């Protein structure tokens, strides 16, 4: 854990210490996996699939932050940045790398929601899928190690080749 990063979030009031019960974390994790599954529904546009992929990563990150005993606060948009920043701070080097990569994907989410659909292509979606697939695996591993009783209640993330 990189305590200085957590301290920065706490001091900036982007993060607060609030314990989460197991049911809350399990529910958020289940929502992350549902978003991941929804991203593969046939017939979705690239923008639609991208939005679901991104939301899967964001919800998984939220589950990790809550499992760690924190809640992200912040203005619209900045809470996404703070969530991935907190995951990078809480995790090991592998989690830090993928959480930092998610910061770059946030721009694609904005484009998917508010921009011209033609601005995103299959390559953007594939890149996002790769990062989020790794994020799901790493967060599942982290939660299972940090809260062993909870880990057995979380469905495994899908294996992506």
Secondary structure, DSSP 8 states (H G I E B T S, - for coil): --HHHHHHHHHTTSEEE----HHHHHHHHHHHHHHHHHTT-TT--HHHHHHHHHHHHHHHHHHHHHHTTEEE--STTHHHHHHHHHHHHHS-HHHHHHHHHHHHHHHHHHHHHHS-GGG--HHHHHHHHHHHHHHHHHHHHHHHHHSHHHHTTS-------
